[in-house]
Amino acid sequence: MLTATLLLNPIAFSIGAIKVHWYGLILGLAALVGLYLAIREGKRFGIPQEFFMDMLLLGVPSAIIGARIYYVAFKWEDYRDNLWDVFKIWNGGIAIYGALIGAIICAVIYFRYKGYNFWRIADICAPGLLIGQAIGRWGNFVNQEAYGGPTEETFLRNQLHLPDFIVNQMNVNGVFHHPTFLYESLWSIVGVILLLVIRRMKFVRAGELFAFYFIWYSIGRFFIERVRTDSLAFQGPDWLASFVNALWSPMVWLGFEPGYLDPSYGNVRISQLLAIFIIVAAVIFILVRRRKGSAVARYSDPIVSSKTGIDQVPDVTPEQVSRPGQDAVSSTAAVDKLSKEDTDEDKKEHL
């Protein structure tokens, strides 16, 4: 017999009439952990922590707005008669891909304003973005949303060996469901570890770590998305639906079944299709830049803002940059060297 549904209280505490939701606290924690990773890595390149803190203050609202617009756009039928509900993000209903779109638009503007190359800073932020997503998924857990299709309690307890608090929360109205929030969170944590290892490899060029972040996340999202029951979808041609289903078919061999999707709503899950597009685009991005020779700077090369008046990468070896505590000194020495060279050139011209 199925046990009764046990739900966590989505409200952490109240301050007078103000209710503080776990969802918001978890997203806040996710942002702070991501910020910490970015600041820590930024120190190696002599980038002040204030730069990343300002980036967070601008990026978080942009991400939330982008996430909500993305979700509401594909669920407009549910909101057009209740516009006030559009702003109730504490009830869930934000899309990560929308958050990334909003954050990237903000980052492009902010990085240009500060004089930094977008790809160099995006590489530094990649692990922070992924760990933020890993933590943020637990907000879905508290809200009892973004879960997968029905499954057996024995599968959760005996095969996945999940603790009681997760199993109980996956009991929705007397039916146990796949904890897709957990699948995606664990996938993202593994991705963070890979990013931290890859960025120390000398072959990595500027922009490629950011591209790998998208590749890794999108692979996991493609397979996990079809297990969910709340996917945004649209009515696409039969050949497209068949193609996406065929790519997902290995999950059947692992014992997973597709989450229910109302045929009248759609037959192609938007996140799955977008994941395919992102993976292909990211791979092409890496190959084309390498082939054309435009991927010159390496991840380990110094990072200098154009606002300092320097338009080229300082002449510092990757080993000097990688050496803890020498970042700011190396960058300063490189700038002084370039300034001296410019001065010598000016003297020659006067002679």
C-alpha positions in Angstrom: 0.0 0.0 0.0 1.3 3.5 -0.9 2.0 5.7 2.1 0.4 9.1 2.4 1.9 12.0 0.6 4.3 13.9 2.9 5.2 17.4 1.7 7.9 19.7 3.0 6.6 23.2 3.9 7.7 25.5 1.0 7.8 28.4 3.5 11.0 28.5 5.5 9.9 31.2 7.9 7.8 34.4 8.1 8.7 37.9 9.1 5.4 39.5 9.9 3.3 39.2 6.7 6.3 38.4 4.6 6.8 34.8 3.9 10.3 33.6 3.0 10.2 30.6 0.7 12.8 27.8 0.6 12.8 28.2 -3.2 14.2 31.7 -2.9 16.7 30.8 -0.2 18.0 27.9 -2.2 18.4 30.0 -5.4 20.2 32.6 -3.3 22.6 29.9 -2.0 23.2 28.7 -5.5 24.1 32.2 -6.6 26.5 32.7 -3.7 28.3 29.4 -4.3 28.7 30.2 -8.0 30.0 33.6 -7.1 32.6 32.1 -4.8 34.0 29.8 -7.5 34.2 32.7 -9.9 35.9 35.0 -7.4 38.4 32.3 -6.4 39.4 31.6 -10.0 39.4 35.3 -10.9 42.1 36.0 -8.4 44.5 33.9 -10.5 44.1 36.4 -13.2 44.2 39.5 -11.1 40.5 40.3 -11.5 39.0 42.1 -8.5 36.2 40.4 -6.6 34.1 43.5 -7.0 33.9 42.8 -10.7 32.1 39.5 -10.0 30.0 40.8 -7.2 28.6 43.5 -9.5 28.2 40.9 -12.2 26.0 38.9 -9.8 23.9 41.9 -8.8 23.1 42.5 -12.5 23.1 38.9 -13.7 20.7 37.4 -11.2 17.8 39.7 -11.9 18.5 39.3 -15.7 18.5 35.5 -15.3 15.2 35.5 -13.4 13.5 37.8 -15.8 14.8 35.7 -18.8 13.8 32.5 -17.1 10.3 33.7 -16.4 9.7 35.3 -19.9 10.9 32.0 -21.5 8.5 29.9 -19.4 5.5 32.2 -19.6 5.9 32.6 -23.4 5.4 28.8 -23.9 2.6 28.7 -21.2 0.8 31.9 -22.2 -2.6 30.1 -22.3 -2.2 29.7 -18.5 -1.3 33.3 -17.8 -3.1 35.6 -20.2 -6.2 35.7 -18.0 -4.2 35.9 -14.8 -1.4 38.3 -15.4 -0.6 38.7 -11.7 0.5 35.1 -11.7 3.3 35.9 -14.1 5.2 37.5 -11.2 4.7 34.6 -8.7 8.0 32.9 -9.3 8.1 31.5 -5.8 5.5 29.0 -7.0 8.0 27.8 -9.6 7.7 28.1 -13.3 11.1 29.3 -14.5 13.2 27.8 -17.2 16.9 27.4 -17.0 17.5 28.0 -20.7 15.6 31.2 -20.4 17.8 32.1 -17.4 20.9 31.5 -19.4 19.7 33.6 -22.2 18.9 36.5 -19.8 22.3 36.1 -18.0 24.3 36.0 -21.3 22.7 39.1 -22.7 23.5 40.9 -19.4 27.0 39.5 -19.4 27.8 40.6 -23.0 26.9 44.2 -22.1 28.6 44.2 -18.7 31.8 42.6 -19.9 32.1 45.0 -22.8 31.5 47.9 -20.5 34.3 46.7 -18.2 36.6 46.1 -21.2 36.9 42.3 -20.8 36.7 39.7 -23.6 33.4 37.9 -23.2 34.8 34.4 -23.7 37.6 34.8 -21.2 35.2 35.8 -18.4 32.6 33.3 -19.5 35.1 30.5 -19.1 35.8 31.6 -15.5 32.1 31.6 -14.7 31.2 28.3 -16.3 31.8 26.0 -13.2 29.9 28.6 -11.1 27.0 28.5 -13.4 26.8 24.7 -13.3 27.1 24.4 -9.5 24.4 27.0 -9.2 22.1 24.9 -11.4 23.0 21.8 -9.3 22.0 23.5 -6.1 19.0 25.4 -7.6 17.3 22.1 -8.6 16.7 21.5 -4.9 14.3 24.4 -5.0 12.2 22.2 -7.3 12.4 19.4 -4.8 11.0 21.6 -2.0 8.2 22.8 -4.3 7.5 19.2 -5.4 7.8 20.1 -9.1 9.9 19.2 -12.1 9.6 15.5 -11.2 9.4 12.6 -13.6 6.9 10.0 -14.5 5.5 7.4 -12.1 7.8 4.7 -10.7 7.8 2.1 -8.0 8.7 3.0 -4.4 11.0 -0.1 -4.4 12.9 1.5 -7.3 13.6 4.6 -5.3 14.5 2.8 -2.1 16.1 -0.4 -3.2 17.7 0.4 -6.5 18.6 4.1 -6.1 19.0 3.8 -2.3 17.5 7.2 -1.8 16.9 8.5 1.8 13.4 8.7 3.2 13.1 12.5 2.9 13.5 12.3 -0.9 11.4 9.2 -1.4 8.5 10.8 0.6 8.7 14.0 -1.3 8.5 12.1 -4.6 5.1 10.7 -3.4 2.7 13.0 -5.2 -0.9 12.4 -4.4 -0.2 8.7 -3.6 2.0 8.0 -6.6 5.8 7.9 -6.5 7.7 9.7 -9.3 11.2 9.8 -10.7 13.3 12.5 -8.8 14.5 14.2 -12.0 15.6 17.2 -10.0 18.1 14.8 -8.4 19.2 13.3 -11.7 20.0 16.7 -13.1 21.6 17.9 -9.9 24.0 15.0 -9.8 24.8 15.3 -13.5 25.7 18.9 -13.0 27.9 18.2 -10.0 29.9 15.7 -12.2 30.1 18.4 -14.8 31.6 20.8 -12.3 34.3 18.4 -11.5 35.1 17.8 -15.1 35.2 21.6 -15.8 37.6 22.1 -12.9 39.9 19.4 -14.3 39.7 20.5 -17.9 40.5 24.2 -17.3 43.9 23.2 -16.1 44.7 21.5 -19.4 47.1 23.5 -21.6 45.2 22.7 -24.8 42.0 24.5 -23.7 41.5 27.8 -25.7 39.4 30.8 -24.7 35.7 30.1 -25.0 36.0 26.3 -25.1 35.3 25.7 -21.4 32.1 27.7 -21.7 31.2 25.7 -24.8 31.9 22.4 -22.9 29.7 23.6 -20.1 26.8 23.9 -22.5 27.6 20.6 -24.2 27.7 18.7 -20.9 24.6 20.3 -19.4 22.6 19.9 -22.6 23.5 16.2 -23.0 22.1 15.5 -19.5 19.1 17.8 -20.0 18.2 16.0 -23.2 17.9 12.6 -21.6 16.4 13.8 -18.3 13.8 16.1 -19.9 11.9 13.2 -21.5 11.4 11.6 -18.1 9.7 14.7 -16.8 5.9 15.3 -16.9 5.9 19.1 -17.0 7.9 19.7 -20.2 7.3 22.8 -22.4 6.4 21.4 -25.9 5.0 22.2 -29.3 3.4 20.4 -32.2 6.2 19.6 -34.6 6.3 17.4 -37.7 6.2 13.6 -37.1 9.7 13.1 -38.5 11.1 15.5 -35.9 9.3 13.8 -33.1 10.5 10.4 -34.3 14.1 11.7 -34.6 14.1 13.0 -31.0 12.5 9.8 -29.7 15.1 7.7 -31.5 18.0 9.6 -29.9 16.4 9.1 -26.5 15.8 5.4 -26.9 18.9 4.2 -25.0 17.1 5.3 -21.8 14.6 2.6 -22.4 17.4 0.0 -22.2 18.2 1.4 -18.8 14.6 0.9 -17.6 13.3 4.4 -17.9 10.0 5.3 -19.5 9.0 8.7 -21.0 7.0 11.0 -18.8 3.5 11.8 -19.9 3.1 14.5 -22.5 -0.5 15.5 -23.5 -0.7 14.8 -27.3 -3.0 17.8 -27.7 -0.3 20.1 -26.2 2.7 18.9 -28.3 4.8 16.1 -29.5 8.3 17.7 -29.3 9.7 18.8 -26.0 11.3 22.2 -26.4 14.2 21.6 -24.0 15.2 18.4 -25.8 15.2 20.1 -29.2 17.1 23.1 -27.8 19.6 20.8 -26.2 20.4 19.1 -29.5 20.8 22.5 -31.2 23.1 23.7 -28.4 25.3 20.6 -28.5 25.7 20.8 -32.3 26.3 24.6 -32.2 28.9 24.3 -29.4 30.9 21.6 -31.2 30.8 23.6 -34.5 31.9 26.7 -32.5 35.0 24.9 -31.2 36.0 23.3 -34.5 35.5 26.4 -36.7 37.5 28.7 -34.3 40.3 26.2 -34.2 40.3 25.6 -38.0 40.3 29.3 -38.8 42.9 30.1 -36.2 40.8 32.5 -34.3 41.1 30.6 -31.1 44.5 32.0 -30.2 44.3 32.8 -26.5 44.4 29.9 -24.2 42.4 29.6 -21.0 45.6 30.0 -18.9 46.7 33.2 -20.7 46.6 36.5 -18.8 43.4 38.5 -18.9 43.7 42.3 -19.3 40.8 44.8 -19.6 40.9 47.0 -22.6 40.0 49.9 -20.3 43.6 49.9 -19.2 44.6 51.0 -22.7 46.2 47.7 -23.5 44.9 46.0 -26.6 46.9 42.8 -26.6 47.6 39.9 -24.3 50.5 40.5 -22.0 53.7 38.5 -22.7 53.5 36.2 -19.7 53.8 32.4 -19.8 50.9 30.2 -18.7 53.1 28.8 -15.9 53.4 32.3 -14.4 49.7 32.8 -14.5 49.0 29.4 -13.0 51.4 30.1 -10.1 49.3 31.1 -7.1 50.0 34.6 -5.7 51.8 35.7 -8.8 48.9 36.7 -10.9 48.6 40.4 -10.2 52.4 40.8 -10.2 52.8 39.0 -13.6 50.0 41.0 -15.2 51.4 44.3 -13.9 54.9 43.4 -15.1 53.5 42.6 -18.5 51.7 45.9 -18.7 54.8 47.8 -17.6 56.8 45.9 -20.3 54.3 46.9 -23.0 54.3 50.5 -21.8 58.1 50.6 -21.9 58.1 49.2 -25.5 55.6 51.9 -26.5 57.8 54.6 -25.0 60.9 53.3 -26.8 59.0 53.3 -30.1 58.0 56.9 -29.5 61.6 57.9 -28.8 62.7 56.3 -32.1 60.1 58.3 -34.0 61.3 61.6 -32.4 64.9 60.7 -33.4 
